[in-house]
Amino acid sequence: MLGFDMKAMSRNNAIAAIFIIFFLFAFLQPLTGKYLGKAESILPLELETKRILIATRHNQIVVLMLLSLFAALFSIVALMCGSPRMWAFFAIAVVGLAELSAIRRLFKYDEQLCERLGFICPIVTSLFMSPEVL
C-alpha cells in the first residue's frame, strides 16, 4: 500500500543494527583502553605505565579523528546531493587534506608527549616513538 516492502525494510534495519553494534564495539576498545588479547609487556612498571598512558591518549585521538572523518564525509554526501559533482569532489579532497594534516599533527603530539613524560629508551637514550627509532 505504501509503496515499499516491509521485508526489505526489516532486513535493512537488521544490517544497520549489526553495523552500528560492530562500529561501537570496534571504537569502544580504544576509548576505554581495554583490548582483547593484549600481549605481555617486558618493560619496567614505570615505563609500562607511561606507555599505556601514551597509547590510550593516542587511540582516543585516532577514534575522534575517524568519527569526525565519517561525519564530514556523510555530511558532504547529504549536503551536496543537488550540487555539481565537482564541488563534492573538491569538498572530499579538502576533508582528505585536513585528515592528512591531522595525522601529521598527531605524530608530532605523540613525540611531544613522550618527551614530556620522559618515555625514553634506557639503551639507545632516545624517544621510543621518535622516527629515528622506528
VMD Tcl script that draws the C-alpha trace (Angstrom):
set ca {
  {0.00 0.00 0.00}
  {2.69 2.49 0.92}
  {4.98 1.55 -1.95}
  {7.79 -0.20 -0.08}
  {8.46 -3.75 1.01}
  {8.38 -4.33 4.79}
  {10.59 -7.43 4.44}
  {13.32 -5.42 2.70}
  {12.90 -2.64 5.26}
  {13.40 -5.02 8.20}
  {16.45 -6.59 6.51}
  {17.96 -3.12 6.03}
  {17.28 -2.29 9.68}
  {18.97 -5.52 10.77}
  {22.03 -4.77 8.65}
  {22.15 -1.24 10.05}
  {21.87 -2.55 13.64}
  {24.68 -5.06 13.07}
  {26.88 -2.34 11.58}
  {26.20 0.03 14.49}
  {26.99 -2.69 17.07}
  {30.22 -3.59 15.25}
  {31.14 0.09 14.96}
  {30.54 0.75 18.67}
  {32.44 -2.37 19.73}
  {35.38 -1.50 17.48}
  {35.62 2.04 18.87}
  {34.82 1.18 22.48}
  {38.11 -0.64 22.95}
  {40.38 2.35 22.17}
  {38.20 4.71 24.21}
  {38.36 2.55 27.33}
  {41.94 1.36 26.80}
  {40.89 -2.27 27.38}
  {41.72 -4.58 24.49}
  {41.08 -8.20 23.75}
  {44.19 -10.35 23.58}
  {46.84 -7.96 24.93}
  {50.45 -9.08 24.68}
  {52.58 -9.25 27.81}
  {54.98 -6.34 28.24}
  {58.60 -6.69 29.30}
  {59.00 -3.01 30.19}
  {59.63 -1.93 33.78}
  {56.50 -0.78 35.61}
  {57.32 2.93 35.30}
  {57.84 2.75 31.52}
  {54.81 0.46 31.06}
  {52.59 2.96 32.87}
  {53.83 5.75 30.61}
  {53.37 3.56 27.52}
  {49.78 2.79 28.45}
  {49.05 6.47 29.09}
  {50.54 7.49 25.72}
  {48.82 4.67 23.82}
  {45.43 5.36 25.40}
  {45.62 9.07 24.60}
  {46.81 8.32 21.05}
  {43.97 5.84 20.46}
  {41.36 8.26 21.81}
  {42.55 10.94 19.39}
  {42.54 8.46 16.48}
  {38.94 7.46 17.29}
  {37.88 11.11 17.37}
  {39.64 11.70 14.05}
  {37.86 8.73 12.48}
  {34.48 9.78 13.81}
  {34.99 13.32 12.54}
  {36.10 11.95 9.16}
  {32.96 9.81 8.84}
  {30.76 12.68 10.00}
  {32.36 15.04 7.47}
  {32.02 12.58 4.61}
  {28.40 11.76 5.43}
  {27.65 15.48 5.73}
  {29.23 16.13 2.34}
  {27.14 13.39 0.78}
  {23.95 14.67 2.43}
  {24.52 18.35 1.69}
  {25.94 18.04 -1.82}
  {23.27 15.80 -3.36}
  {21.95 18.53 -5.64}
  {25.28 20.24 -6.28}
  {27.60 19.57 -9.21}
  {29.94 16.64 -8.64}
  {32.98 18.88 -8.94}
  {32.07 20.62 -5.68}
  {31.56 17.28 -3.93}
  {34.96 16.03 -5.11}
  {36.53 19.32 -4.02}
  {34.91 19.03 -0.56}
  {36.11 15.43 -0.20}
  {39.63 16.49 -1.22}
  {39.59 19.26 1.41}
  {38.49 16.76 4.07}
  {41.25 14.38 2.93}
  {43.90 17.09 3.20}
  {42.59 18.06 6.63}
  {42.80 14.41 7.72}
  {46.37 14.09 6.47}
  {47.27 17.25 8.35}
  {45.63 15.86 11.50}
  {47.60 12.60 11.19}
  {50.85 14.55 10.81}
  {49.97 16.64 13.86}
  {49.10 13.51 15.84}
  {52.59 12.08 15.31}
  {54.12 15.35 16.49}
  {51.83 15.33 19.54}
  {52.91 11.75 20.34}
  {56.55 12.77 20.21}
  {55.91 15.79 22.46}
  {54.00 13.61 24.93}
  {56.86 11.08 25.02}
  {59.33 13.90 25.72}
  {57.14 15.45 28.40}
  {56.61 12.11 30.19}
  {60.23 11.02 29.78}
  {59.34 7.90 27.84}
  {62.93 7.30 26.75}
  {64.66 4.05 25.84}
  {67.26 3.25 28.51}
  {69.58 1.57 25.97}
  {69.50 3.95 23.00}
  {68.65 7.05 25.10}
  {66.22 8.39 22.54}
  {62.48 8.68 22.49}
  {60.63 5.39 21.98}
  {58.23 6.96 19.48}
  {60.76 9.01 17.53}
  {61.11 8.45 13.75}
  {64.78 7.59 14.14}
  {63.91 4.57 16.31}
  {61.05 3.44 14.08}
}
mol new
graphics top color blue
foreach p $ca { graphics top sphere $p radius 0.5 }
foreach p [lrange $ca 0 end-1] q [lrange $ca 1 end] { graphics top cylinder $p $q radius 0.2 }
display resetview
